Amino acid sequence: MKTFLLLVFILILGCSKKSPVVSSVSRVVNPDFSKLSPDCFTALSSNPVLTRNTLLAGSDWNDPSVLKLGSQFVMYASSDVNFNFDISIYRLVSSNGVTWSLSPSSPVFQADANGAAWDHRAVETPSVVFFNGLYHLFYSGYPANHLLPKTYKIGHATSVDGISWTRSASFIVAPHDPNNTTPDMTFNQWITAEPAAVVFQNKIYLYFSALGANAGTGTDLQVIGLTTSSDGITWSAPQSVLVPNQVLYPRASWVGYSTPNAIVLNGSVHLFFDVISDPWKQVKIHHASSSDGITNWNLDSSSIFDRADFSWSSNEIRSPSVLLDGTNLFMWFAGDDGSILSIGKSTCIL
């Protein structure tokens, strides 16, 4: 009996002892969007990350568009070979956003082989988003000569894997009346190019650069336009959404904005773009945001980068591509020193 009571006592003690608790909850660090400012971005000291002959003999890398798929960064960028102006779009991958490899080794999207096609000569300025189960590629194309910007249009292609693409039957954005030298006061009369796609409010918001006559300045002005689609097939009428601030960038010295990139941060659309001086040079990267992506843009009081900030972008700086990864807001951007085109990287820690 004593033995039995002793065993019961031992069992009661064992049952009353608390097991150690192992917490499965990890600390979540959320971005502090109040830190987003022009001086937040710090450029990589080893820039550029892509330059002439990197990965491809004769390459000149330009116009990055970067996604994050799992733990891998995927960049779409344009290049020709030894300045032959046969510009194509390549796909590159990286584990850290700095060291890249081609995947595949050949272009994933090229000019249309049909000699009568609107994009027969070259394709460039890629912008890629994932929407409704497909990758959507938007790009600038032209039929014959890159020095004829009035012939530029914006095209579209889709893919299930981001590698093999199917062209849409026609372009989706084109100048309103490019061959008419008489201004009709539309924002997109003469030039439309440089697409920037983002998924917002269950639609694709497609921003782009456009040139037309502007009543407020009494001359031409390069602005940011927008068209939207809920299915990637039917698009809204293009509208002007971001006009250059005439206090910060008066038309007497500045042509306007180009090479936009769009990203949704904290429920608002943020545009990163370059600013064009007069004579025409892409010389600064700037930022603005809007809660609806159309109106009431909040423009930073100063630029993020100037072409003079880096030797490799001493001639022009352009084509930002911004991606939020945890609390790191990464920005890849292109530039040239007058002879070599390159891509660099910067980070804003939020």
C-alpha positions in Angstrom: 0.0 0.0 0.0 2.8 2.4 0.8 4.4 1.6 -2.5 1.2 2.3 -4.3 0.7 5.7 -2.5 4.2 6.7 -3.3 3.7 5.9 -7.0 0.5 8.0 -7.1 2.3 10.9 -5.4 5.1 10.7 -8.0 2.5 10.7 -10.8 0.7 13.7 -9.4 3.9 15.7 -9.1 4.8 14.7 -12.7 1.4 15.9 -14.0 1.6 19.2 -12.2 5.1 20.1 -13.6 4.7 22.7 -16.4 6.3 21.8 -19.7 8.6 24.5 -21.2 6.8 26.8 -23.7 8.5 27.3 -27.1 7.2 30.5 -28.7 6.5 30.1 -32.5 5.8 33.8 -32.9 8.7 35.7 -34.5 9.1 39.4 -34.3 7.6 41.1 -37.3 9.4 44.3 -38.4 7.2 46.6 -40.5 8.6 49.3 -42.8 8.5 52.8 -41.4 7.3 54.7 -44.5 7.9 58.1 -42.8 11.6 57.4 -43.5 11.1 57.5 -47.3 12.8 60.8 -48.3 15.3 61.8 -51.1 18.3 61.5 -48.7 17.2 58.0 -47.6 18.8 56.2 -50.6 22.4 55.2 -50.4 24.1 54.0 -53.5 26.1 50.8 -53.5 29.8 51.7 -53.3 30.7 49.1 -55.9 28.3 50.4 -58.5 27.6 49.8 -61.3 26.4 46.2 -60.9 26.0 45.8 -64.7 28.0 47.5 -67.3 29.6 47.0 -70.7 30.5 43.4 -71.4 29.0 42.2 -68.1 27.6 38.7 -68.8 27.2 39.5 -72.6 30.1 40.5 -74.9 29.4 44.0 -76.2 26.5 44.7 -73.8 25.3 48.1 -72.7 22.7 47.5 -70.0 19.8 49.9 -69.6 16.2 50.2 -68.3 15.9 47.7 -65.4 12.6 46.3 -64.2 13.0 44.1 -61.1 10.7 41.6 -59.4 11.2 39.3 -56.4 10.1 35.7 -56.8 10.6 33.8 -53.6 14.2 34.4 -52.6 15.3 35.3 -56.1 15.5 38.7 -57.8 14.5 38.8 -61.4 15.5 41.7 -63.6 14.3 42.5 -67.2 16.7 44.9 -68.9 17.5 46.0 -72.4 20.8 45.9 -74.3 22.1 45.8 -77.8 25.5 44.3 -78.8 28.4 46.6 -79.7 26.0 49.5 -80.3 24.3 47.8 -83.3 21.0 49.2 -82.1 19.3 45.8 -82.3 18.0 46.4 -78.8 16.4 43.3 -77.1 15.1 42.5 -73.7 17.0 40.0 -71.4 16.1 38.3 -68.2 18.6 38.2 -65.4 18.5 36.5 -61.9 20.3 37.2 -58.6 20.2 36.0 -55.0 21.3 39.4 -53.7 20.4 42.0 -56.3 24.0 42.8 -56.9 25.6 39.8 -58.7 23.5 38.8 -61.7 23.4 36.0 -64.3 21.5 35.6 -67.5 18.6 33.3 -67.4 18.4 32.2 -70.2 21.5 33.3 -72.0 19.6 34.7 -75.0 17.0 37.5 -75.2 13.6 36.6 -73.9 11.9 39.3 -76.1 13.1 40.8 -79.4 11.9 43.1 -82.2 9.2 41.7 -84.5 10.8 40.0 -87.5 8.0 41.2 -89.7 9.4 44.1 -91.6 6.1 45.9 -91.6 5.6 45.7 -87.8 5.5 48.8 -85.7 8.2 47.4 -83.4 10.4 45.9 -86.2 13.6 47.7 -85.3 14.0 47.4 -81.5 12.2 46.8 -78.2 13.3 48.4 -75.0 12.3 50.0 -71.6 10.6 46.8 -70.2 8.2 46.9 -67.4 6.9 43.5 -66.0 4.1 42.7 -63.5 2.2 39.6 -62.5 -1.5 39.9 -62.8 -4.4 37.4 -63.1 -2.1 34.4 -63.3 0.1 35.8 -66.1 3.2 37.9 -66.4 2.6 41.1 -68.4 5.4 42.8 -70.3 5.1 46.4 -71.5 7.8 47.9 -73.7 8.7 50.7 -76.1 9.1 49.8 -79.7 9.7 51.5 -83.0 9.9 50.4 -86.7 13.1 51.9 -88.0 15.2 54.4 -86.1 15.7 55.3 -82.4 16.3 58.9 -83.4 12.6 59.2 -84.5 10.8 59.3 -81.2 7.5 60.2 -82.8 7.4 56.6 -84.1 7.6 55.1 -80.7 4.6 53.1 -79.3 4.0 51.0 -76.2 3.5 47.3 -76.7 2.3 44.4 -74.6 3.1 40.7 -74.2 2.1 37.9 -71.8 3.8 34.8 -70.4 3.1 32.0 -68.0 6.7 31.7 -66.9 8.2 35.1 -67.6 10.5 33.6 -70.2 8.4 32.7 -73.3 6.2 35.6 -74.4 3.2 36.0 -76.6 2.8 39.4 -78.3 -0.5 41.2 -78.2 -2.0 41.8 -81.6 -1.3 45.5 -81.6 0.3 48.3 -79.5 -1.7 49.7 -76.6 -0.5 53.3 -76.4 0.5 55.5 -79.3 0.9 59.3 -79.9 -2.3 61.1 -80.6 -1.3 63.0 -83.8 2.5 62.8 -84.1 2.9 63.9 -87.7 0.9 67.1 -87.3 3.2 70.0 -86.4 0.3 72.2 -85.3 -0.3 71.7 -81.6 -3.7 70.3 -80.8 -3.1 70.8 -77.0 -3.3 67.1 -76.1 -0.6 65.9 -73.6 0.3 63.0 -75.8 0.2 64.4 -79.3 3.8 63.7 -80.4 5.5 61.1 -78.2 4.4 58.2 -76.0 7.0 55.7 -74.6 8.6 54.3 -71.5 5.9 52.2 -69.8 5.7 51.7 -66.0 3.1 49.1 -64.9 1.9 48.4 -61.4 -1.0 46.4 -60.0 -3.3 48.7 -58.0 -7.0 48.3 -56.9 -7.3 45.1 -58.9 -6.2 46.8 -62.1 -3.0 47.3 -64.1 -2.1 51.0 -63.9 0.2 51.7 -66.8 2.1 54.9 -66.5 4.1 56.3 -69.4 6.0 59.3 -70.6 4.3 61.6 -73.1 5.1 64.8 -75.0 2.5 67.3 -76.2 1.8 71.1 -76.2 0.9 72.5 -72.8 -1.2 75.7 -72.4 0.2 76.5 -69.0 3.8 76.8 -70.3 3.0 77.9 -73.8 5.3 75.3 -75.3 5.8 71.5 -75.4 6.0 69.6 -72.1 7.0 66.0 -71.2 4.6 64.6 -68.6 3.5 61.3 -67.1 0.3 59.7 -68.5 -1.8 56.8 -67.4 -4.1 54.1 -68.9 -5.7 51.3 -66.8 -7.1 47.9 -67.4 -9.0 45.3 -65.4 -8.1 42.4 -67.7 -4.9 43.4 -69.6 -6.9 43.6 -72.9 -9.2 46.6 -72.8 -7.6 49.9 -71.7 -9.0 53.2 -70.6 -8.5 56.4 -72.5 -5.0 57.8 -71.7 -4.9 60.8 -69.4 -2.2 63.1 -68.1 -1.7 62.6 -64.4 1.7 64.1 -63.4 2.8 67.4 -64.8 6.2 68.8 -64.0 6.2 71.2 -61.0 6.8 74.7 -62.5 8.3 76.1 -59.3 10.9 73.3 -58.9 11.3 72.5 -62.6 10.2 75.6 -64.7 9.9 74.9 -68.4 12.5 77.6 -69.3 15.2 75.2 -68.0 13.4 71.8 -67.8 11.6 69.7 -70.5 9.8 67.5 -68.0 9.6 63.9 -66.7 10.5 60.5 -68.3 11.3 56.8 -67.6 8.7 56.4 -64.8 8.6 53.5 -62.4 5.5 52.7 -60.3 5.2 50.9 -56.9 2.5 50.6 -54.3 3.7 51.4 -50.8 1.5 51.7 -47.8 -1.6 51.8 -50.0 -0.5 54.7 -52.2 1.1 54.8 -55.6 4.7 56.0 -55.7 6.3 57.1 -58.9 10.1 57.3 -59.4 11.2 59.0 -62.6 13.9 61.1 -64.2 13.9 64.8 -64.8 14.9 66.2 -68.2 16.9 69.4 -68.6 16.8 71.7 -71.6 18.7 70.9 -73.8 17.3 67.4 -73.5 19.2 65.4 -70.9 18.0 63.0 -68.2 19.8 64.5 -65.2 18.0 63.7 -62.0 15.9 61.0 -60.4 12.8 62.2 -58.4 9.9 60.8 -56.5 6.2 61.6 -56.0 3.2 59.8 -54.4 -0.6 59.8 -54.7 -3.3 58.0 -52.7 -5.3 57.2 -55.8 -2.5 57.1 -58.4 -4.1 59.9 -60.4 -4.5 63.1 -58.5 -3.0 65.2 -55.6 0.6 64.1 -56.1 3.0 64.8 -53.3 6.3 65.7 -54.9 9.5 65.6 -53.0 11.1 69.0 -52.6 14.4 67.7 -54.0 15.7 64.9 -56.2 17.1 61.6 -55.0 20.1 61.5 -57.3 21.7 63.8 -59.8 23.8 62.6 -62.8 26.8 64.3 -61.2 26.7 62.1 -58.2 28.4 59.2 -59.9 31.1 59.1 -62.6 29.4 56.3 -64.4 26.2 58.4 -64.8 28.0 61.7 -65.6 26.1 62.2 -68.9 22.6 60.9 -68.0 20.8 59.2 -65.1 17.4 57.5 -65.6 15.1 54.4 -65.5 14.7 53.8 -61.8 13.2 50.4 -60.7 12.1 50.2 -57.1 11.3 47.1 -55.0 10.3 46.7 -51.3 11.9 43.7 -49.7 11.2 43.6 -45.9 12.3 47.0 -44.7 14.7 47.5 -47.6 13.5 49.7 -50.4 15.9 48.8 -53.2 16.3 51.0 -56.3 18.1 49.9 -59.4 18.7 52.7 -61.9 20.5 53.3 -65.2 23.0 55.9 -66.5 25.8 56.5 -68.8 29.0 58.5 -68.9 28.6 59.4 -72.6 29.9 56.2 -74.0 29.0 53.2 -71.6 25.6 52.4 -70.4 25.3 50.8 -66.9 23.0 49.9 -64.1 23.5 50.6 -60.4 21.8 49.8 -57.2 20.8 51.8 -54.0 18.9 51.1 -50.8 16.6 53.1 -48.5 16.1 51.4 -45.1 12.6 52.0 -43.9 
